[in-house]
Amino acid sequence: QVQLLESGGGLVQPGGSLRLSCVASETILSSDPMAWYRQAPGKERRMVARIRSGRDPEYVDSVMGRFTISRDNAKKTVYRQMTSLKPDDTAVYYCNVLENGITYWGTGTLVTVSS
């Protein structure tokens, strides 16, 4: 069973930047899709970015141009660089991986954007 651990969250002012990391407990195949989701207070968890082998990364419109997803398979890690953060980006951010038809989730990291 794959375990995922996110890190990098915290409090940041509007317009600031953060980089989130998600480390897997075991080797993830480069062909396994990995994604970042977020859940804002009182709202459903939604995907914000996904990276799949052989395809361009995918982003929801609200983060396009501000967030970048990348992965380092040797380090078993997926990253998300977030810039120009807004208060609406405040949420718990989760990473997941789809492996052999099973979706694994991390426990989340809180990002708070506030002045």
VMD Tcl script that builds the backbone (N, CA, C; Angstrom):
set m [mol new atoms 345]
animate dup $m
set s [atomselect $m all]
$s set {name element resname resid chain x y z} {
  {N N GLN 1 A 0.843 -1.178 0.000}
  {CA C GLN 1 A 0.000 0.000 0.000}
  {C C GLN 1 A 0.888 1.242 0.000}
  {N N VAL 2 A 0.577 2.144 -0.920}
  {CA C VAL 2 A 1.369 3.363 -1.043}
  {C C VAL 2 A 0.921 4.369 -0.004}
  {N N GLN 3 A 1.872 4.967 0.667}
  {CA C GLN 3 A 1.580 6.066 1.581}
  {C C GLN 3 A 2.176 7.338 1.001}
  {N N LEU 4 A 1.403 8.425 1.111}
  {CA C LEU 4 A 1.823 9.717 0.582}
  {C C LEU 4 A 1.877 10.721 1.717}
  {N N LEU 5 A 2.923 11.538 1.719}
  {CA C LEU 5 A 3.072 12.539 2.761}
  {C C LEU 5 A 3.339 13.898 2.123}
  {N N GLU 6 A 2.392 14.812 2.340}
  {CA C GLU 6 A 2.551 16.165 1.816}
  {C C GLU 6 A 3.282 17.053 2.816}
  {N N SER 7 A 3.935 18.069 2.306}
  {CA C SER 7 A 4.581 19.065 3.160}
  {C C SER 7 A 4.684 20.376 2.387}
  {N N GLY 8 A 5.014 21.437 3.117}
  {CA C GLY 8 A 5.230 22.718 2.466}
  {C C GLY 8 A 4.128 23.731 2.671}
  {N N GLY 9 A 3.039 23.310 3.315}
  {CA C GLY 9 A 1.959 24.256 3.549}
  {C C GLY 9 A 2.318 25.267 4.619}
  {N N GLY 10 A 1.442 26.255 4.787}
  {CA C GLY 10 A 1.678 27.261 5.807}
  {C C GLY 10 A 0.890 28.512 5.521}
  {N N LEU 11 A 1.240 29.563 6.238}
  {CA C LEU 11 A 0.584 30.856 6.082}
  {C C LEU 11 A 1.413 31.724 5.132}
  {N N VAL 12 A 0.750 32.304 4.168}
  {CA C VAL 12 A 1.436 33.154 3.202}
  {C C VAL 12 A 0.547 34.349 2.881}
  {N N GLN 13 A 1.158 35.466 2.600}
  {CA C GLN 13 A 0.397 36.662 2.259}
  {C C GLN 13 A -0.085 36.594 0.816}
  {N N PRO 14 A -1.164 37.283 0.512}
  {CA C PRO 14 A -1.619 37.342 -0.889}
  {C C PRO 14 A -0.495 37.820 -1.801}
  {N N GLY 15 A -0.375 37.155 -2.939}
  {CA C GLY 15 A 0.699 37.463 -3.877}
  {C C GLY 15 A 1.951 36.663 -3.645}
  {N N GLY 16 A 2.004 35.942 -2.536}
  {CA C GLY 16 A 3.186 35.160 -2.210}
  {C C GLY 16 A 3.231 33.824 -2.927}
  {N N SER 17 A 4.261 33.039 -2.587}
  {CA C SER 17 A 4.488 31.756 -3.242}
  {C C SER 17 A 4.753 30.671 -2.208}
  {N N LEU 18 A 4.433 29.451 -2.585}
  {CA C LEU 18 A 4.755 28.271 -1.785}
  {C C LEU 18 A 5.053 27.122 -2.727}
  {N N ARG 19 A 5.856 26.179 -2.257}
  {CA C ARG 19 A 6.042 24.943 -3.002}
  {C C ARG 19 A 5.653 23.780 -2.108}
  {N N LEU 20 A 4.699 23.012 -2.582}
  {CA C LEU 20 A 4.267 21.822 -1.871}
  {C C LEU 20 A 4.987 20.600 -2.428}
  {N N SER 21 A 5.267 19.674 -1.536}
  {CA C SER 21 A 5.892 18.411 -1.935}
  {C C SER 21 A 5.036 17.250 -1.455}
  {N N CYS 22 A 5.092 16.174 -2.175}
  {CA C CYS 22 A 4.374 14.957 -1.797}
  {C C CYS 22 A 5.301 13.790 -2.064}
  {N N VAL 23 A 5.695 13.104 -0.999}
  {CA C VAL 23 A 6.636 11.998 -1.115}
  {C C VAL 23 A 5.901 10.678 -0.932}
  {N N ALA 24 A 6.168 9.753 -1.819}
  {CA C ALA 24 A 5.562 8.415 -1.739}
  {C C ALA 24 A 6.462 7.473 -0.943}
  {N N SER 25 A 5.844 6.491 -0.307}
  {CA C SER 25 A 6.588 5.548 0.531}
  {C C SER 25 A 7.302 4.484 -0.281}
  {N N GLU 26 A 6.918 4.364 -1.555}
  {CA C GLU 26 A 7.573 3.386 -2.402}
  {C C GLU 26 A 7.644 3.935 -3.820}
  {N N THR 27 A 8.355 3.250 -4.653}
  {CA C THR 27 A 8.541 3.718 -6.024}
  {C C THR 27 A 7.204 3.780 -6.757}
  {N N ILE 28 A 6.994 4.919 -7.387}
  {CA C ILE 28 A 5.809 5.123 -8.205}
  {C C ILE 28 A 6.215 5.053 -9.657}
  {N N LEU 29 A 5.502 4.257 -10.426}
  {CA C LEU 29 A 5.813 4.175 -11.838}
  {C C LEU 29 A 5.582 5.523 -12.507}
  {N N SER 30 A 6.437 5.852 -13.438}
  {CA C SER 30 A 6.283 7.127 -14.131}
  {C C SER 30 A 4.981 7.189 -14.907}
  {N N SER 31 A 4.406 6.034 -15.191}
  {CA C SER 31 A 3.138 5.994 -15.928}
  {C C SER 31 A 1.928 6.189 -15.024}
  {N N ASP 32 A 2.134 6.156 -13.716}
  {CA C ASP 32 A 1.007 6.328 -12.791}
  {C C ASP 32 A 0.666 7.812 -12.665}
  {N N PRO 33 A -0.583 8.174 -12.935}
  {CA C PRO 33 A -0.961 9.581 -12.804}
  {C C PRO 33 A -0.873 10.042 -11.350}
  {N N MET 34 A -0.406 11.252 -11.184}
  {CA C MET 34 A -0.384 11.877 -9.868}
  {C C MET 34 A -1.095 13.216 -9.973}
  {N N ALA 35 A -1.739 13.617 -8.898}
  {CA C ALA 35 A -2.544 14.830 -8.942}
  {C C ALA 35 A -2.530 15.536 -7.598}
  {N N TRP 36 A -2.842 16.809 -7.641}
  {CA C TRP 36 A -3.082 17.616 -6.446}
  {C C TRP 36 A -4.555 18.020 -6.411}
  {N N TYR 37 A -5.142 17.856 -5.260}
  {CA C TYR 37 A -6.514 18.299 -5.006}
  {C C TYR 37 A -6.470 19.326 -3.877}
  {N N ARG 38 A -7.570 20.017 -3.730}
  {CA C ARG 38 A -7.692 20.893 -2.574}
  {C C ARG 38 A -9.132 20.905 -2.093}
  {N N GLN 39 A -9.266 21.159 -0.803}
  {CA C GLN 39 A -10.585 21.251 -0.194}
  {C C GLN 39 A -10.612 22.490 0.670}
  {N N ALA 40 A -11.407 23.461 0.221}
  {CA C ALA 40 A -11.580 24.693 0.975}
  {C C ALA 40 A -12.627 24.467 2.057}
  {N N PRO 41 A -12.615 25.291 3.098}
  {CA C PRO 41 A -13.598 25.121 4.174}
  {C C PRO 41 A -15.022 25.122 3.647}
  {N N GLY 42 A -15.772 24.096 3.989}
  {CA C GLY 42 A -17.166 24.005 3.603}
  {C C GLY 42 A -17.409 23.611 2.159}
  {N N LYS 43 A -16.354 23.222 1.458}
  {CA C LYS 43 A -16.512 22.875 0.039}
  {C C LYS 43 A -16.001 21.460 -0.232}
  {N N GLU 44 A -16.338 20.967 -1.399}
  {CA C GLU 44 A -15.898 19.637 -1.795}
  {C C GLU 44 A -14.429 19.645 -2.222}
  {N N ARG 45 A -13.821 18.480 -2.126}
  {CA C ARG 45 A -12.462 18.324 -2.599}
  {C C ARG 45 A -12.471 18.308 -4.127}
  {N N ARG 46 A -11.584 19.116 -4.715}
  {CA C ARG 46 A -11.534 19.220 -6.162}
  {C C ARG 46 A -10.105 19.145 -6.663}
  {N N MET 47 A -9.960 18.555 -7.827}
  {CA C MET 47 A -8.640 18.479 -8.433}
  {C C MET 47 A -8.216 19.847 -8.945}
  {N N VAL 48 A -6.946 20.189 -8.756}
  {CA C VAL 48 A -6.432 21.441 -9.298}
  {C C VAL 48 A -5.346 21.230 -10.329}
  {N N ALA 49 A -4.638 20.094 -10.259}
  {CA C ALA 49 A -3.571 19.841 -11.221}
  {C C ALA 49 A -3.303 18.342 -11.290}
  {N N ARG 50 A -2.917 17.888 -12.479}
  {CA C ARG 50 A -2.633 16.468 -12.658}
  {C C ARG 50 A -1.485 16.315 -13.637}
  {N N ILE 51 A -0.675 15.307 -13.394}
  {CA C ILE 51 A 0.440 15.038 -14.295}
  {C C ILE 51 A 0.397 13.569 -14.678}
  {N N ARG 52 A 0.427 13.321 -15.978}
  {CA C ARG 52 A 0.362 11.960 -16.499}
  {C C ARG 52 A 1.452 11.788 -17.537}
  {N N SER 53 A 1.987 10.602 -17.588}
  {CA C SER 53 A 3.098 10.318 -18.499}
  {C C SER 53 A 2.692 10.574 -19.941}
  {N N GLY 54 A 3.546 11.265 -20.673}
  {CA C GLY 54 A 3.324 11.485 -22.098}
  {C C GLY 54 A 2.333 12.581 -22.421}
  {N N ARG 55 A 1.840 13.261 -21.388}
  {CA C ARG 55 A 0.863 14.327 -21.635}
  {C C ARG 55 A 1.303 15.608 -20.943}
  {N N ASP 56 A 0.804 16.716 -21.460}
  {CA C ASP 56 A 1.060 17.974 -20.781}
  {C C ASP 56 A 0.323 17.988 -19.447}
  {N N PRO 57 A 0.901 18.641 -18.442}
  {CA C PRO 57 A 0.185 18.764 -17.171}
  {C C PRO 57 A -1.161 19.461 -17.379}
  {N N GLU 58 A -2.111 19.104 -16.529}
  {CA C GLU 58 A -3.448 19.676 -16.638}
  {C C GLU 58 A -3.747 20.515 -15.398}
  {N N TYR 59 A -4.432 21.617 -15.599}
  {CA C TYR 59 A -4.761 22.530 -14.499}
  {C C TYR 59 A -6.195 23.008 -14.649}
  {N N VAL 60 A -6.824 23.271 -13.516}
  {CA C VAL 60 A -8.122 23.920 -13.582}
  {C C VAL 60 A -7.904 25.392 -13.909}
  {N N ASP 61 A -8.922 26.012 -14.455}
  {CA C ASP 61 A -8.790 27.389 -14.924}
  {C C ASP 61 A -8.343 28.341 -13.815}
  {N N SER 62 A -8.825 28.113 -12.613}
  {CA C SER 62 A -8.558 29.059 -11.532}
  {C C SER 62 A -7.093 29.121 -11.124}
  {N N VAL 63 A -6.300 28.115 -11.486}
  {CA C VAL 63 A -4.883 28.124 -11.104}
  {C C VAL 63 A -3.963 28.179 -12.312}
  {N N MET 64 A -4.536 28.171 -13.496}
  {CA C MET 64 A -3.735 28.191 -14.721}
  {C C MET 64 A -2.811 29.406 -14.730}
  {N N GLY 65 A -1.545 29.163 -15.034}
  {CA C GLY 65 A -0.572 30.237 -15.080}
  {C C GLY 65 A 0.031 30.595 -13.736}
  {N N ARG 66 A -0.549 30.081 -12.661}
  {CA C ARG 66 A -0.028 30.393 -11.318}
  {C C ARG 66 A 0.573 29.165 -10.634}
  {N N PHE 67 A 0.029 27.996 -10.915}
  {CA C PHE 67 A 0.493 26.759 -10.296}
  {C C PHE 67 A 1.221 25.910 -11.329}
  {N N THR 68 A 2.246 25.224 -10.902}
  {CA C THR 68 A 2.986 24.312 -11.766}
  {C C THR 68 A 3.170 22.988 -11.047}
  {N N ILE 69 A 2.770 21.904 -11.711}
  {CA C ILE 69 A 2.955 20.569 -11.138}
  {C C ILE 69 A 4.126 19.895 -11.831}
  {N N SER 70 A 4.926 19.197 -11.062}
  {CA C SER 70 A 6.057 18.461 -11.637}
  {C C SER 70 A 6.315 17.236 -10.766}
  {N N ARG 71 A 7.130 16.332 -11.260}
  {CA C ARG 71 A 7.434 15.137 -10.476}
  {C C ARG 71 A 8.877 14.739 -10.699}
  {N N ASP 72 A 9.425 14.107 -9.679}
  {CA C ASP 72 A 10.767 13.543 -9.748}
  {C C ASP 72 A 10.624 12.079 -9.352}
  {N N ASN 73 A 10.580 11.203 -10.334}
  {CA C ASN 73 A 10.327 9.794 -10.059}
  {C C ASN 73 A 11.440 9.160 -9.236}
  {N N ALA 74 A 12.670 9.620 -9.435}
  {CA C ALA 74 A 13.794 9.065 -8.669}
  {C C ALA 74 A 13.625 9.358 -7.180}
  {N N LYS 75 A 13.039 10.499 -6.860}
  {CA C LYS 75 A 12.799 10.874 -5.468}
  {C C LYS 75 A 11.407 10.493 -4.991}
  {N N LYS 76 A 10.625 9.862 -5.866}
  {CA C LYS 76 A 9.258 9.442 -5.528}
  {C C LYS 76 A 8.437 10.628 -5.047}
  {N N THR 77 A 8.608 11.764 -5.697}
  {CA C THR 77 A 8.004 13.002 -5.221}
  {C C THR 77 A 7.303 13.738 -6.349}
  {N N VAL 78 A 6.149 14.313 -6.019}
  {CA C VAL 78 A 5.466 15.230 -6.920}
  {C C VAL 78 A 5.435 16.588 -6.226}
  {N N TYR 79 A 5.632 17.631 -7.001}
  {CA C TYR 79 A 5.694 18.978 -6.462}
  {C C TYR 79 A 4.580 19.830 -7.033}
  {N N ARG 80 A 4.285 20.886 -6.323}
  {CA C ARG 80 A 3.456 21.909 -6.908}
  {C C ARG 80 A 3.955 23.265 -6.463}
  {N N GLN 81 A 4.403 24.026 -7.414}
  {CA C GLN 81 A 4.831 25.396 -7.176}
  {C C GLN 81 A 3.617 26.291 -7.343}
  {N N MET 82 A 3.355 27.109 -6.332}
  {CA C MET 82 A 2.203 27.998 -6.374}
  {C C MET 82 A 2.703 29.431 -6.255}
  {N N THR 83 A 2.291 30.262 -7.176}
  {CA C THR 83 A 2.668 31.674 -7.154}
  {C C THR 83 A 1.418 32.542 -7.220}
  {N N SER 84 A 1.604 33.834 -6.957}
  {CA C SER 84 A 0.494 34.794 -7.002}
  {C C SER 84 A -0.700 34.264 -6.224}
  {N N LEU 85 A -0.443 33.785 -5.032}
  {CA C LEU 85 A -1.505 33.176 -4.236}
  {C C LEU 85 A -2.567 34.194 -3.842}
  {N N LYS 86 A -3.795 33.692 -3.790}
  {CA C LYS 86 A -4.952 34.518 -3.454}
  {C C LYS 86 A -5.639 33.933 -2.227}
  {N N PRO 87 A -6.415 34.746 -1.530}
  {CA C PRO 87 A -7.171 34.199 -0.384}
  {C C PRO 87 A -8.050 33.014 -0.771}
  {N N ASP 88 A -8.558 32.996 -1.995}
  {CA C ASP 88 A -9.390 31.875 -2.446}
  {C C ASP 88 A -8.606 30.573 -2.586}
  {N N ASP 89 A -7.301 30.648 -2.565}
  {CA C ASP 89 A -6.477 29.436 -2.623}
  {C C ASP 89 A -6.355 28.761 -1.258}
  {N N THR 90 A -6.885 29.393 -0.225}
  {CA C THR 90 A -6.837 28.802 1.108}
  {C C THR 90 A -7.589 27.481 1.120}
  {N N ALA 91 A -6.898 26.419 1.517}
  {CA C ALA 91 A -7.499 25.084 1.491}
  {C C ALA 91 A -6.507 24.088 2.070}
  {N N VAL 92 A -7.004 22.892 2.321}
  {CA C VAL 92 A -6.124 21.759 2.586}
  {C C VAL 92 A -5.810 21.127 1.240}
  {N N TYR 93 A -4.533 20.939 0.972}
  {CA C TYR 93 A -4.092 20.401 -0.311}
  {C C TYR 93 A -3.664 18.947 -0.127}
  {N N TYR 94 A -4.170 18.108 -1.015}
  {CA C TYR 94 A -3.898 16.676 -0.977}
  {C C TYR 94 A -3.252 16.231 -2.284}
  {N N CYS 95 A -2.349 15.295 -2.181}
  {CA C CYS 95 A -1.877 14.666 -3.404}
  {C C CYS 95 A -2.451 13.263 -3.484}
  {N N ASN 96 A -2.535 12.740 -4.689}
  {CA C ASN 96 A -2.928 11.351 -4.846}
  {C C ASN 96 A -2.204 10.724 -6.020}
  {N N VAL 97 A -2.229 9.422 -6.035}
  {CA C VAL 97 A -1.637 8.655 -7.121}
  {C C VAL 97 A -2.553 7.496 -7.443}
  {N N LEU 98 A -2.681 7.237 -8.724}
  {CA C LEU 98 A -3.479 6.105 -9.193}
  {C C LEU 98 A -2.524 5.006 -9.613}
  {N N GLU 99 A -2.548 3.904 -8.885}
  {CA C GLU 99 A -1.633 2.799 -9.158}
  {C C GLU 99 A -2.407 1.499 -9.186}
  {N N ASN 100 A -2.288 0.796 -10.289}
  {CA C ASN 100 A -2.981 -0.498 -10.425}
  {C C ASN 100 A -4.473 -0.384 -10.102}
  {N N GLY 101 A -5.059 0.711 -10.541}
  {CA C GLY 101 A -6.492 0.877 -10.368}
  {C C GLY 101 A -6.920 1.341 -8.986}
  {N N ILE 102 A -5.962 1.578 -8.109}
  {CA C ILE 102 A -6.270 2.029 -6.751}
  {C C ILE 102 A -5.757 3.458 -6.577}
  {N N THR 103 A -6.600 4.309 -5.991}
  {CA C THR 103 A -6.202 5.684 -5.720}
  {C C THR 103 A -5.752 5.801 -4.274}
  {N N TYR 104 A -4.557 6.319 -4.098}
  {CA C TYR 104 A -4.009 6.534 -2.759}
  {C C TYR 104 A -3.965 8.038 -2.483}
  {N N TRP 105 A -4.262 8.395 -1.238}
  {CA C TRP 105 A -4.317 9.800 -0.840}
  {C C TRP 105 A -3.328 10.078 0.282}
  {N N GLY 106 A -2.797 11.302 0.265}
  {CA C GLY 106 A -2.044 11.773 1.407}
  {C C GLY 106 A -2.996 12.330 2.455}
  {N N THR 107 A -2.428 12.778 3.570}
  {CA C THR 107 A -3.248 13.285 4.668}
  {C C THR 107 A -3.492 14.781 4.560}
  {N N GLY 108 A -2.834 15.443 3.635}
  {CA C GLY 108 A -3.098 16.845 3.370}
  {C C GLY 108 A -2.166 17.802 4.086}
  {N N THR 109 A -2.032 18.979 3.495}
  {CA C THR 109 A -1.258 20.058 4.107}
  {C C THR 109 A -2.041 21.355 3.926}
  {N N LEU 110 A -2.144 22.135 4.987}
  {CA C LEU 110 A -2.976 23.328 4.985}
  {C C LEU 110 A -2.206 24.518 4.425}
  {N N VAL 111 A -2.836 25.188 3.487}
  {CA C VAL 111 A -2.310 26.441 2.945}
  {C C VAL 111 A -3.306 27.546 3.285}
  {N N THR 112 A -2.819 28.566 3.965}
  {CA C THR 112 A -3.663 29.704 4.329}
  {C C THR 112 A -3.071 30.950 3.689}
  {N N VAL 113 A -3.894 31.615 2.896}
  {CA C VAL 113 A -3.451 32.842 2.231}
  {C C VAL 113 A -4.194 34.010 2.880}
  {N N SER 114 A -3.458 34.805 3.615}
  {CA C SER 114 A -4.090 35.881 4.368}
  {C C SER 114 A -3.053 36.942 4.707}
  {N N SER 115 A -3.537 38.171 4.791}
  {CA C SER 115 A -2.663 39.263 5.209}
  {C C SER 115 A -2.785 39.514 6.711}
}
mol reanalyze $m
mol bondsrecalc $m
mol representation Tube
mol addrep $m
